[in-house]
Amino acid sequence: MPSSAVRIVFKETFLNRLENQVDYISLDSPTRARKFKNDLLARIREVSKNPYKYRKSIYFDSPQIRDLIFKGYTIVFRITDERIEVFGFVKYQSSVSD
């Protein structure tokens, strides 16, 4: 079980999809886009406290891969001994990463 000082690593697939979504939201409201991104990143930082409290991923058959649900979006992350890797960001896409 990871300790409370587990480092969170954001993979390129997650960052690209997040930026695309923030860009899309900003077309309507740049302020809302910034708030969405800040609130989402704050929620992801909370994962390191107790990563196993989140549901086992519906996309993968592994107890180390979990789903965080945020405003209808699914953020998929992998728990390892050294870190938490955030790699998936899904709402309407058919797959977790590109």
Secondary structure in CASP SS format (residue, H / E / C, confidence):
PFRMAT SS
TARGET T0000
AUTHOR 0000-0000-0000
METHOD secondary structure of the structure
MODEL  1
M C 1.00
P C 1.00
S C 1.00
S C 1.00
A C 1.00
V C 1.00
R E 1.00
I E 1.00
V E 1.00
F E 1.00
K C 1.00
E H 1.00
T H 1.00
F H 1.00
L H 1.00
N H 1.00
R H 1.00
L H 1.00
E H 1.00
N H 1.00
Q H 1.00
V H 1.00
D H 1.00
Y H 1.00
I H 1.00
S H 1.00
L H 1.00
D H 1.00
S C 1.00
P H 1.00
T H 1.00
R H 1.00
A H 1.00
R H 1.00
K H 1.00
F H 1.00
K H 1.00
N H 1.00
D H 1.00
L H 1.00
L H 1.00
A H 1.00
R H 1.00
I H 1.00
R H 1.00
E H 1.00
V H 1.00
S H 1.00
K H 1.00
N C 1.00
P H 1.00
Y H 1.00
K H 1.00
Y C 1.00
R E 1.00
K E 1.00
S C 1.00
I C 1.00
Y C 1.00
F C 1.00
D C 1.00
S C 1.00
P C 1.00
Q C 1.00
I E 1.00
R E 1.00
D E 1.00
L E 1.00
I E 1.00
F E 1.00
K C 1.00
G C 1.00
Y E 1.00
T E 1.00
I E 1.00
V E 1.00
F E 1.00
R E 1.00
I E 1.00
T C 1.00
D C 1.00
E C 1.00
R E 1.00
I E 1.00
E E 1.00
V E 1.00
F E 1.00
G E 1.00
F E 1.00
V E 1.00
K C 1.00
Y C 1.00
Q C 1.00
S C 1.00
S C 1.00
V C 1.00
S C 1.00
D C 1.00
END
